[in-house]
Amino acid sequence: MSGPASGRGLSRRACLVAGAAAALGAGLPACRPTTPPATLQGGWVGSAWQRGHRLREANKSGGLPAPAVRRRAAVVVVGAGVAGLAVARALSARGVDDVQLLELEDTPGGNSRGHTLAGMRCPLGAHYLPVPGAQAHEVAELLEALGLSRQVHGRTQYDERHLCHSPQERLFFEGGWVDGLLPPAAPGSTTLAQYRSFSRLVAQTSREAGFAMPTSRAGWTPAHARLDALTFDQWLRPHGLDDVRLRWYLDYCCRDDYGAGADVVSAWAGLHYFASRHGFHAPGDEASEREPVFTWPEGNAWIVERLAAPLASRLHPGRTVLHVEAGRHDVSVLAWDETRQQLEAWQAGHVVLATPLFVAARLLGPRPPDALAAALDLQRRAPWLVGNLQLDEALVERPHGAPASWDNVRLGGDPRALGYVDAMHQSTRPHPGPTVLTVYWTLPAAQRRELLERPWSAWAESMLADLAPLHPDLRSKLGRIDLMRYGHAMSIPVPGLRGSPALAALGEASGRVRYAHADLSAYSVFEEAYTWGVQVGGRLADELRR
């Protein structure tokens, strides 16, 4: 999994009855006779949605008090997610130190923030980073600077302590756990034949069009444009790729990285998922080894916290930016200090909007630049729900099948669910014990209001019900469940978005207001956000030093 994900409902609770437990294997106990607690312990954490709505309401009302504080800076970066932190790092590396970051939340990181439960770290969003490919120069440089890699005799060596420990992935399939996330395929089956066919098509399309991470390194050709004009489903069908297991897996991958299924994302996006990374390998292929990934108990917050540490007093959390207006000689920024409940006025030579594009449009309203308005006409965003389940003791594992892994996914169940990762999987303790399971759901846009209005306990019950067939003893060992909701978690790469001239124009913007965000790549992953931040920060620093 790459980040926020999908979900399931509550029909089977703590008692699956002794017969059902026995059917799972003698190693699993029947239901405990004790009655589960009537109410769950936990709540909403991590996201101050009221602050974002303050921006929306301020634009409607227009009335604001006089600023209590006035400040100046050479550069103001709005948003301290991965892209914003990368902008500041790039500027500082080139000698531009008068950089101030204004962040809506109380901690930096955006979709890559972390959490703590019972002394155990866990992610609130993005939880891993693949080993960078040949095109991800900026990410490779960062990993070396953080001590995660080094050059030895011209080859890159990675610190294995931070690479995902084995076993890495497993799939709950037909009542048991199997190794890996690709559903099994019997020799000679239609499933295996279609796996191999799709593998050949990915390799062929990659040779013809070219894919890279970050995506800008592959360029944009008529071949890319043709793929970007179709949904992934529309591309798969003429190739006869309709096997149920293959289509489940491809749909899962799209929902995991993009927040929507193969019938929604573009064919470019569906193929980019595989061709820009590790390809697609059918069972038995020589190159079927899983790609190594970096992960930590707190997920990508491990990286974020190290990017933010050098900024110290230049990072201003709890600032709801309400308006940005570019003048001839500088840019005016109005921000609400959530702690002191007062308005701040900033003047800066340049402002970098390291925010989602729909937020940038509201900040620049009521008439945002034409390119920004055009991009928003194409863009759709996915809501996410992330649950951190604190367990007081280890879950009982089935006596047969794949062992407990870092990434655990169920085939079937609630169509919104993407599975869970075990926060303590990276621990070197000699035996299982207390841990935190981080559960990811991706929701349809139609449920965005429900995500805001439905009680957290109802969402928690749905998550627990979805996990009950996998772990009948989970509820009896649950200490607390904290939920994180993202109303607009990520950009969905729908047909026409990646190749939009509007996105290209925003990425190349000059002048006093610049843009740096993964939205400029049409989808949301660390590599895209960080690369945009470094590139925009680097170009701006070069201009300021002239």
C-alpha positions as CSV (number, residue, x, y, z in Angstrom):
1,M,0.0,0.0,0.0
2,S,1.2,3.6,-0.7
3,G,-1.0,5.7,1.3
4,P,-4.7,6.2,2.4
5,A,-7.1,3.4,1.1
6,S,-10.6,1.4,1.1
7,G,-13.3,-0.3,3.7
8,R,-16.0,-2.9,5.0
9,G,-19.2,-3.3,7.2
10,L,-20.3,-4.8,10.6
11,S,-22.3,-8.0,10.5
12,R,-20.1,-10.4,12.4
13,R,-18.8,-9.2,15.8
14,A,-16.8,-10.7,18.6
15,C,-18.4,-14.2,18.7
16,L,-18.0,-16.1,15.4
17,V,-19.1,-19.2,17.4
18,A,-16.9,-22.1,18.3
19,G,-17.7,-23.9,15.0
20,A,-16.5,-21.0,12.9
21,A,-13.3,-20.7,14.9
22,A,-12.6,-24.4,14.6
23,A,-13.0,-24.2,10.9
24,L,-10.2,-21.6,10.8
25,G,-7.8,-24.2,12.3
26,A,-7.1,-25.7,15.7
27,G,-4.6,-23.0,16.5
28,L,-7.3,-20.3,16.6
29,P,-9.4,-20.1,19.8
30,A,-13.1,-20.0,19.9
31,C,-14.7,-16.8,21.1
32,R,-13.9,-15.7,24.5
33,P,-16.8,-15.9,26.9
34,T,-16.4,-12.4,28.1
35,T,-18.6,-9.7,26.5
36,P,-16.7,-7.0,24.6
37,P,-16.9,-3.5,26.0
38,A,-20.0,-1.7,25.0
39,T,-18.2,1.3,23.7
40,L,-14.9,1.7,21.9
41,Q,-12.0,3.8,23.2
42,G,-10.7,6.3,20.6
43,G,-11.7,9.2,18.4
44,W,-10.8,11.4,15.5
45,V,-7.1,12.6,15.4
46,G,-4.7,14.5,13.3
47,S,-6.7,16.7,11.0
48,A,-8.2,20.1,11.9
49,W,-10.9,20.2,9.1
50,Q,-12.5,23.2,10.8
51,R,-9.4,25.2,9.8
52,G,-9.8,24.4,6.1
53,H,-13.4,25.3,6.3
54,R,-12.4,28.6,7.9
55,L,-10.7,29.4,4.6
56,R,-13.8,28.6,2.7
57,E,-16.1,30.7,4.9
58,A,-13.7,33.6,5.0
59,N,-13.8,33.8,1.2
60,K,-17.6,33.9,1.4
61,S,-18.0,36.5,4.1
62,G,-15.0,38.7,3.2
63,G,-14.9,40.4,6.6
64,L,-11.6,40.0,8.5
65,P,-10.2,41.9,11.6
66,A,-7.2,44.1,11.3
67,P,-3.9,42.2,11.4
68,A,-2.4,42.0,14.9
69,V,1.1,41.1,13.6
70,R,2.9,42.2,10.4
71,R,6.0,40.3,9.2
72,R,8.3,40.1,6.1
73,A,10.2,37.4,4.5
74,A,12.1,36.8,1.2
75,V,10.0,33.7,0.5
76,V,6.8,32.4,2.2
77,V,5.9,28.8,1.6
78,V,2.3,28.0,2.2
79,G,2.0,24.3,3.2
80,A,4.6,22.2,5.1
81,G,3.8,18.9,3.5
82,V,6.5,16.9,1.6
83,A,6.6,19.4,-1.3
84,G,6.7,22.5,1.0
85,L,9.5,21.0,3.1
86,A,11.4,20.2,-0.1
87,V,11.1,23.8,-1.3
88,A,12.6,25.1,1.9
89,R,15.4,22.6,1.9
90,A,16.3,23.5,-1.7
91,L,16.3,27.2,-1.0
92,S,18.4,26.8,2.1
93,A,20.9,24.6,0.3
94,R,21.4,27.4,-2.2
95,G,21.9,30.1,0.4
96,V,18.4,31.5,0.7
97,D,17.7,31.4,4.4
98,D,14.9,33.9,4.8
99,V,12.3,31.3,4.1
100,Q,9.2,31.0,6.3
101,L,6.7,28.1,6.1
102,L,3.0,28.5,7.1
103,E,1.3,25.2,8.0
104,L,-2.4,24.7,8.6
105,E,-2.0,21.8,11.0
106,D,-0.1,21.6,14.3
107,T,2.6,19.4,12.8
108,P,4.2,19.3,9.4
109,G,4.0,16.5,6.9
110,G,0.6,16.7,5.2
111,N,-0.4,13.1,4.2
112,S,2.9,11.8,5.7
113,R,2.3,12.7,9.4
114,G,2.7,10.2,12.2
115,H,0.9,9.3,15.4
116,T,1.7,7.5,18.7
117,L,-0.5,5.0,20.6
118,A,0.6,3.4,23.9
119,G,4.1,4.5,23.2
120,M,4.2,2.9,19.7
121,R,4.6,5.1,16.6
122,C,2.3,4.6,13.7
123,P,1.4,6.4,10.4
124,L,-1.5,8.7,9.7
125,G,-1.0,8.4,6.0
126,A,1.8,7.5,3.7
127,H,3.8,4.6,5.2
128,Y,6.5,3.6,2.8
129,L,9.0,4.7,0.1
130,P,10.2,2.5,-2.7
131,V,13.9,2.4,-3.4
132,P,14.3,5.1,-6.0
133,G,14.7,4.3,-9.7
134,A,17.4,5.8,-12.0
135,Q,15.3,8.9,-12.7
136,A,14.6,9.9,-9.1
137,H,17.8,11.9,-8.6
138,E,16.4,14.2,-6.0
139,V,15.0,11.4,-3.8
140,A,18.3,9.5,-4.2
141,E,20.2,12.5,-2.9
142,L,17.9,12.9,0.1
143,L,18.3,9.2,1.0
144,E,22.0,9.6,1.0
145,A,21.8,12.8,3.1
146,L,19.7,11.0,5.6
147,G,22.1,8.1,5.9
148,L,19.8,5.6,4.3
149,S,22.1,4.9,1.4
150,R,25.8,5.2,0.5
151,Q,28.0,4.7,-2.5
152,V,30.4,1.8,-2.3
153,H,32.7,1.1,-5.4
154,G,30.2,3.0,-7.6
155,R,27.2,1.0,-6.4
156,T,24.4,2.2,-4.1
157,Q,24.1,0.3,-0.8
158,Y,20.9,0.8,1.3
159,D,20.8,0.5,5.0
160,E,18.9,-2.7,5.4
161,R,17.7,-1.8,8.9
162,H,15.2,0.6,7.2
163,L,14.2,-1.7,4.4
164,C,11.0,-3.7,5.0
165,H,11.7,-6.8,6.9
166,S,10.4,-10.2,5.6
167,P,7.8,-11.4,5.2
168,Q,6.6,-8.3,3.4
169,E,3.1,-9.0,2.0
170,R,0.3,-11.5,2.2
171,L,-3.3,-11.9,0.9
172,F,-6.3,-13.3,2.7
173,F,-7.7,-15.5,-0.1
174,E,-10.5,-18.2,0.1
175,G,-10.3,-18.4,3.9
176,G,-6.5,-18.4,4.4
177,W,-3.4,-16.3,4.0
178,V,-1.2,-16.7,0.9
179,D,2.2,-15.1,0.2
180,G,2.2,-11.9,-1.9
181,L,-0.7,-9.8,-3.0
182,L,-1.3,-11.3,-6.5
183,P,-4.1,-13.9,-6.2
184,P,-2.8,-17.5,-6.9
185,A,-3.1,-18.9,-10.4
186,A,-3.0,-22.6,-11.2
187,P,-0.7,-23.9,-13.9
188,G,-2.5,-23.9,-17.3
189,S,-5.3,-21.6,-15.9
190,T,-6.9,-18.7,-17.7
191,T,-5.7,-16.6,-14.8
192,L,-2.1,-17.5,-15.3
193,A,-2.4,-16.9,-19.1
194,Q,-3.8,-13.4,-18.5
195,Y,-1.1,-12.6,-15.9
196,R,1.5,-13.4,-18.5
197,S,-0.3,-11.5,-21.2
198,F,-0.6,-8.4,-19.1
199,S,3.1,-8.7,-18.2
200,R,4.1,-8.7,-21.9
201,L,1.8,-5.7,-22.6
202,V,3.3,-3.7,-19.7
203,A,6.8,-4.3,-21.0
204,Q,5.8,-3.6,-24.6
205,T,4.0,-0.3,-23.7
206,S,6.9,0.8,-21.6
207,R,9.3,0.3,-24.6
208,E,6.9,2.2,-26.9
209,A,6.0,5.1,-24.6
210,G,8.4,5.2,-21.7
211,F,7.6,5.7,-18.0
212,A,9.5,7.1,-15.1
213,M,9.2,8.1,-11.5
214,P,8.9,11.1,-11.3
215,T,6.7,11.1,-14.3
216,S,8.1,14.3,-15.9
217,R,11.4,12.4,-16.6
218,A,9.6,10.3,-19.2
219,G,8.5,13.3,-21.3
220,W,5.0,13.4,-22.9
221,T,4.5,12.0,-26.4
222,P,1.5,11.2,-28.6
223,A,1.7,7.6,-27.2
224,H,1.2,8.9,-23.7
225,A,-1.6,11.1,-24.8
226,R,-3.5,8.2,-26.4
227,L,-3.2,6.3,-23.1
228,D,-4.3,9.4,-21.1
229,A,-7.5,9.7,-23.2
230,L,-8.9,6.3,-22.0
231,T,-9.8,4.8,-18.7
232,F,-7.6,1.8,-17.7
233,D,-10.7,-0.4,-18.0
234,Q,-11.2,0.8,-21.6
235,W,-7.6,-0.1,-22.4
236,L,-7.8,-3.6,-20.8
237,R,-11.0,-4.8,-22.4
238,P,-9.8,-4.9,-26.1
239,H,-6.8,-6.9,-24.9
240,G,-9.1,-9.5,-23.5
241,L,-7.9,-9.0,-20.0
242,D,-11.1,-9.8,-18.1
243,D,-10.0,-12.5,-15.6
244,V,-11.6,-11.9,-12.2
245,R,-8.4,-12.3,-10.2
246,L,-6.3,-10.1,-12.5
247,R,-8.9,-7.4,-12.6
248,W,-9.3,-7.5,-8.8
249,Y,-5.5,-7.0,-8.4
250,L,-5.3,-4.2,-11.0
251,D,-8.3,-2.4,-9.4
252,Y,-6.7,-2.8,-6.0
253,C,-3.4,-1.2,-7.2
254,C,-5.3,1.7,-8.7
255,R,-7.3,2.3,-5.6
256,D,-4.2,2.0,-3.4
257,D,-2.1,4.6,-5.3
258,Y,-4.8,6.8,-6.9
259,G,-7.9,6.5,-4.7
260,A,-10.1,5.1,-7.5
261,G,-10.5,2.0,-9.5
262,A,-9.6,1.0,-13.1
263,D,-12.9,2.2,-14.4
264,V,-12.0,5.8,-13.2
265,V,-8.3,6.3,-13.6
266,S,-6.6,6.7,-17.0
267,A,-4.9,3.9,-18.9
268,W,-1.7,6.0,-18.6
269,A,-2.0,5.9,-14.8
270,G,-2.8,2.2,-14.6
271,L,0.3,1.3,-16.7
272,H,2.4,3.9,-15.0
273,Y,1.8,2.2,-11.7
274,F,3.8,-0.8,-12.9
275,A,6.0,0.5,-15.7
276,S,7.5,3.3,-13.7
277,R,8.6,1.0,-10.9
278,H,9.0,-2.7,-11.0
279,G,6.9,-3.8,-13.9
280,F,4.4,-6.6,-13.6
281,H,5.6,-10.2,-13.2
282,A,3.5,-13.3,-13.5
283,P,4.1,-16.1,-11.0
284,G,7.2,-18.0,-12.1
285,D,8.8,-15.1,-13.9
286,E,12.5,-14.7,-13.3
287,A,12.1,-11.1,-12.3
288,S,9.2,-11.7,-9.8
289,E,11.2,-10.7,-6.7
290,R,9.4,-7.9,-4.8
291,E,10.8,-4.4,-4.9
292,P,12.6,-3.3,-1.7
293,V,10.8,-0.5,0.1
294,F,11.8,1.7,3.1
295,T,9.4,1.8,6.0
296,W,9.3,2.8,9.6
297,P,6.7,2.3,12.4
298,E,5.6,5.9,11.9
299,G,5.6,5.6,8.1
300,N,7.0,8.5,6.0
301,A,6.8,10.7,9.1
302,W,10.3,9.4,9.8
303,I,11.5,11.4,6.7
304,V,9.2,14.4,7.3
305,E,10.5,14.9,10.8
306,R,14.1,15.0,9.6
307,L,13.2,17.4,6.8
308,A,11.4,19.7,9.3
309,A,14.1,19.7,12.1
310,P,16.5,22.1,10.5
311,L,13.8,24.7,9.9
312,A,13.2,25.4,13.7
313,S,11.6,28.8,14.1
314,R,11.1,29.3,10.4
315,L,8.2,26.7,10.5
316,H,4.9,28.2,11.7
317,P,2.3,25.5,12.4
318,G,-1.3,26.3,13.2
319,R,-1.5,29.0,10.6
320,T,-4.7,29.0,8.4
321,V,-3.7,31.0,5.3
322,L,-6.8,32.9,4.1
323,H,-5.7,35.0,1.2
324,V,-2.7,35.4,-1.1
325,E,-2.4,38.4,-3.4
326,A,0.4,39.2,-5.8
327,G,1.5,42.8,-6.4
328,R,4.0,44.3,-8.6
329,H,6.8,44.3,-6.0
330,D,5.8,41.7,-3.5
331,V,3.0,39.3,-2.3
332,S,0.6,39.8,0.5
333,V,-0.4,36.8,2.7
334,L,-3.1,36.8,5.4
335,A,-2.9,34.0,7.9
336,W,-5.0,33.2,11.0
337,D,-2.9,32.2,14.0
338,E,-5.0,29.3,15.5
339,T,-3.2,29.5,18.9
340,R,-3.4,33.2,19.5
341,Q,-6.7,33.6,17.6
342,Q,-5.4,36.6,15.7
343,L,-4.7,37.7,12.1
344,E,-1.1,37.9,10.7
345,A,-0.1,39.9,7.6
346,W,3.0,38.7,5.7
347,Q,4.8,40.5,2.9
348,A,7.2,38.4,0.8
349,G,9.1,38.8,-2.4
350,H,7.8,35.4,-3.5
351,V,5.3,32.9,-2.4
352,V,5.3,29.2,-3.1
353,L,1.8,27.5,-2.8
354,A,2.8,24.0,-1.7
355,T,-0.9,23.1,-1.3
356,P,-3.4,21.0,-3.2
357,L,-4.5,22.9,-6.3
358,F,-8.1,23.4,-5.1
359,V,-6.7,25.1,-1.9
360,A,-4.4,27.3,-4.1
361,A,-7.4,28.4,-6.1
362,R,-9.3,29.5,-2.9
363,L,-6.3,31.4,-1.6
364,L,-6.0,33.3,-4.9
365,G,-9.7,33.8,-5.4
366,P,-12.1,35.0,-6.5
367,R,-10.5,34.8,-9.9
368,P,-7.6,32.3,-9.9
369,P,-5.3,32.2,-12.8
370,D,-6.7,30.6,-16.0
371,A,-4.4,27.6,-15.9
372,L,-5.4,26.9,-12.3
373,A,-9.1,27.1,-13.0
374,A,-8.6,24.8,-16.1
375,A,-6.8,22.2,-14.1
376,L,-9.5,22.2,-11.4
377,D,-12.1,21.6,-14.0
378,L,-10.4,18.3,-14.8
379,Q,-9.4,17.2,-11.3
380,R,-11.2,14.9,-8.9
381,R,-10.1,14.1,-5.4
382,A,-10.4,11.0,-3.3
383,P,-11.5,10.9,0.4
384,W,-9.5,8.6,2.7
385,L,-10.0,7.1,6.1
386,V,-7.0,5.7,8.2
387,G,-7.5,3.8,11.4
388,N,-4.8,3.0,13.9
389,L,-5.8,0.0,16.0
390,Q,-3.8,-0.4,19.2
391,L,-3.6,-4.0,20.3
392,D,-2.6,-5.0,23.9
393,E,-1.3,-8.4,22.8
394,A,-0.5,-10.2,19.6
395,L,-3.2,-11.7,17.5
396,V,-3.4,-15.5,17.1
397,E,-2.2,-16.6,13.7
398,R,-3.6,-19.5,11.7
399,P,-1.6,-22.7,11.9
400,H,-1.3,-22.9,8.1
401,G,-0.7,-20.4,5.3
402,A,1.5,-17.3,5.0
403,P,2.8,-15.9,8.3
404,A,2.0,-12.4,9.7
405,S,3.5,-9.8,7.3
406,W,4.0,-6.0,7.2
407,D,1.3,-5.5,4.5
408,N,-1.9,-7.6,4.9
409,V,-4.7,-7.4,2.3
410,R,-8.1,-9.2,2.0
411,L,-9.6,-10.2,-1.3
412,G,-13.3,-9.6,-0.9
413,G,-15.1,-7.8,1.9
414,D,-16.0,-4.2,1.9
415,P,-15.0,-2.7,-1.5
416,R,-13.5,0.3,0.2
417,A,-10.8,-1.5,2.2
418,L,-7.2,-1.8,1.2
419,G,-5.9,-3.8,4.2
420,Y,-3.5,-2.9,7.0
421,V,0.1,-2.6,7.9
422,D,1.7,-3.7,11.2
423,A,3.5,-0.8,12.7
424,M,5.8,-3.0,14.9
425,H,6.8,-5.3,12.0
426,Q,10.1,-3.5,11.8
427,S,10.8,-4.2,15.5
428,T,13.6,-6.6,16.3
429,R,11.9,-8.0,19.4
430,P,12.2,-11.8,19.5
431,H,8.5,-12.6,19.9
432,P,5.1,-11.1,18.9
433,G,3.5,-8.6,21.3
434,P,1.5,-5.4,21.5
435,T,1.3,-3.5,18.2
436,V,-0.7,-1.0,16.1
437,L,-2.4,-2.1,12.9
438,T,-2.9,0.8,10.5
439,V,-5.9,0.2,8.3
440,Y,-6.5,2.1,5.1
441,W,-9.7,2.8,3.3
442,T,-10.5,4.8,0.2
443,L,-14.0,6.2,-0.2
444,P,-16.1,7.3,-3.2
445,A,-16.5,11.1,-3.4
446,A,-20.2,10.7,-2.6
447,Q,-19.3,9.7,0.9
448,R,-17.2,12.8,1.7
449,R,-20.0,14.4,3.7
450,E,-20.7,11.1,5.5
451,L,-17.0,11.0,6.4
452,L,-17.4,14.4,8.1
453,E,-20.8,13.8,9.7
454,R,-20.9,10.1,10.6
455,P,-19.6,9.4,14.2
456,W,-16.1,8.1,14.5
457,S,-17.4,5.0,16.4
458,A,-19.6,4.0,13.5
459,W,-16.6,4.1,11.1
460,A,-14.6,2.2,13.7
461,E,-17.2,-0.5,13.9
462,S,-17.2,-0.9,10.1
463,M,-13.5,-1.4,10.1
464,L,-13.6,-4.0,12.9
465,A,-16.4,-5.9,11.1
466,D,-14.3,-6.0,8.0
467,L,-11.3,-7.4,9.9
468,A,-13.3,-10.0,11.9
469,P,-13.1,-12.8,9.4
470,L,-9.4,-12.4,9.3
471,H,-8.8,-12.1,13.0
472,P,-11.7,-13.3,15.3
473,D,-9.7,-12.3,18.4
474,L,-9.0,-8.8,17.3
475,R,-11.8,-7.0,19.1
476,S,-11.0,-8.7,22.4
477,K,-7.4,-7.5,22.3
478,L,-8.2,-3.9,21.1
479,G,-7.2,-1.2,23.5
480,R,-8.0,1.9,21.4
481,I,-8.8,2.9,17.8
482,D,-7.9,6.4,16.5
483,L,-9.2,7.5,13.1
484,M,-7.8,10.0,10.7
485,R,-10.0,11.4,7.9
486,Y,-8.9,13.1,4.7
487,G,-11.8,14.8,2.8
488,H,-9.6,15.5,-0.2
489,A,-6.7,13.2,0.2
490,M,-5.3,12.9,-3.3
491,S,-5.7,13.8,-6.9
492,I,-7.2,11.0,-9.0
493,P,-5.4,10.7,-12.4
494,V,-8.6,10.7,-14.5
495,P,-8.4,10.7,-18.3
496,G,-7.1,14.0,-19.7
497,L,-5.6,15.3,-16.4
498,R,-1.9,14.1,-16.7
499,G,-1.6,15.5,-20.2
500,S,-3.4,18.7,-19.5
501,P,-1.6,21.9,-20.7
502,A,-2.9,23.6,-17.6
503,L,-0.9,21.3,-15.3
504,A,2.2,21.9,-17.4
505,A,1.7,25.7,-17.2
506,L,1.4,25.6,-13.4
507,G,4.5,23.5,-13.1
508,E,6.5,26.1,-15.2
509,A,5.0,29.1,-13.6
510,S,7.3,32.1,-13.0
511,G,6.5,35.4,-11.4
512,R,5.9,36.1,-7.7
513,V,3.6,33.1,-7.0
514,R,4.8,29.5,-7.8
515,Y,3.2,26.1,-7.3
516,A,4.8,23.0,-5.8
517,H,2.7,19.9,-5.1
518,A,2.2,16.3,-6.2
519,D,-1.1,17.5,-7.8
520,L,1.1,18.8,-10.7
521,S,1.8,15.2,-11.6
522,A,-1.9,14.3,-11.5
523,Y,-1.5,11.9,-8.6
524,S,0.0,11.8,-5.1
525,V,3.2,10.0,-4.1
526,F,6.3,11.0,-2.1
527,E,8.6,11.0,-5.2
528,E,6.4,13.4,-7.1
529,A,5.8,15.8,-4.2
530,Y,9.5,15.9,-3.2
531,T,10.8,16.4,-6.7
532,W,8.4,19.3,-7.4
533,G,9.5,21.0,-4.2
534,V,13.2,20.6,-5.0
535,Q,12.8,21.8,-8.6
536,V,10.6,24.8,-7.8
537,G,12.8,25.8,-4.8
538,G,16.0,25.4,-6.9
539,R,14.7,27.5,-9.8
540,L,13.5,30.3,-7.4
541,A,16.9,30.3,-5.6
542,D,18.8,30.7,-8.8
543,E,16.6,33.7,-9.7
544,L,17.1,35.3,-6.3
545,R,20.9,35.0,-6.5
546,R,21.2,36.7,-9.9
